[in-house]
Amino acid sequence: MSLLSLPDIMIEPAVRAALLEDMGRAGDITSDAVIPPETQARVALVARERGVVAGLDFARVAFALVDPAIRFAPRLDDGARLQPGDIIADIEGPARGILTAERVALNFLGHLSGITSATRGIADAIAHTKAKVSCTRKTTPGLRFAEKYAVRAGGGANHRFGLDDAILIKDNHIAIAGGVGVAMARARAAAGHLVKIEIEVDTLDQLDEALPHGPDAILLDNMKPDTLREAVRRIDGRAIAEASGRINAETAPAIAESGVDLLSAGWLTHSAKVLDIGLDF
């Protein structure tokens, strides 16, 4: 599976649930009342603002589930940059079905394109460094797979997908366990040979306490660029250095220039602005 595609078997359940939510108990009673069943229509998905598109397969599946007779022809691929007025895809077929699927298709397309656009903004800002921008677990319930896909489409990297695919020792774990050293020791004793361990540190003293335990990655939380630079020096390539806190397209360059490997930003998936995309006749 390509990093810039998802199989329909993953997409369809999410889109089907959204359509069922929208169509309720009686379907699209407006379109059924106003549009004769034999009416055909030709429309286009059009960008209303600059950005980067993602979620075309979600839109395609929405139309196909409502009416397989609807023909969806994309002009662009996910990850393509958009200018206002760009035609993203052409859609043709039964008008009722097009109108019924319209909102769900646009909801997915606008939301995912917003995430991709925001990710691309940071990725472009740090392109002169070795660092990559990454997402977190701060995702919409039920849509993590889609939102993390959108991050990839914007040139970003994915963090862990859930609690079960990596150990990430956060500040609350440290506080309850009784310190960095004891938390790391317990994690190292419990981890399987394929399980990575990352620990969050707020200070250089915590970093010094963590390093002897051999973490695979270290999350440097809310550190200023000068402190990050010193942290990277102390890590000295022994672990992946990840920075988090106050990361956006304006602050990212100075953070990336400290030498960290990753910049993680939760807002990419929980607060990115929806990209304005319309369905025009």
RATAGI-V107185 format. One record per run of one state. SS is the DSSP state (A for helix, B for strand, O for the rest). FROM is the first residue (numbers start at 1). LEN is the number of residues. If there is no record, write none. Layout:
ss=SS from=FROM len=LEN
ss=SS from=FROM len=LEN
This chain:
ss=O from=1 len=7
ss=A from=8 len=16
ss=O from=24 len=5
ss=A from=29 len=6
ss=O from=35 len=5
ss=B from=40 len=8
ss=O from=48 len=3
ss=B from=51 len=2
ss=O from=53 len=3
ss=A from=56 len=11
ss=O from=67 len=4
ss=B from=71 len=4
ss=O from=75 len=6
ss=B from=81 len=2
ss=O from=83 len=4
ss=B from=87 len=8
ss=A from=95 len=31
ss=O from=126 len=6
ss=B from=132 len=3
ss=O from=135 len=9
ss=A from=144 len=10
ss=O from=154 len=3
ss=B from=157 len=1
ss=O from=158 len=9
ss=B from=167 len=3
ss=O from=170 len=1
ss=A from=171 len=7
ss=O from=178 len=2
ss=A from=180 len=11
ss=O from=191 len=6
ss=B from=197 len=5
ss=O from=202 len=2
ss=A from=204 len=8
ss=O from=212 len=5
ss=B from=217 len=5
ss=O from=222 len=3
ss=A from=225 len=11
ss=O from=236 len=4
ss=B from=240 len=5
ss=O from=245 len=7
ss=A from=252 len=5
ss=O from=257 len=5
ss=B from=262 len=3
ss=O from=265 len=2
ss=A from=267 len=4
ss=O from=271 len=6
ss=B from=277 len=4
ss=O from=281 len=1
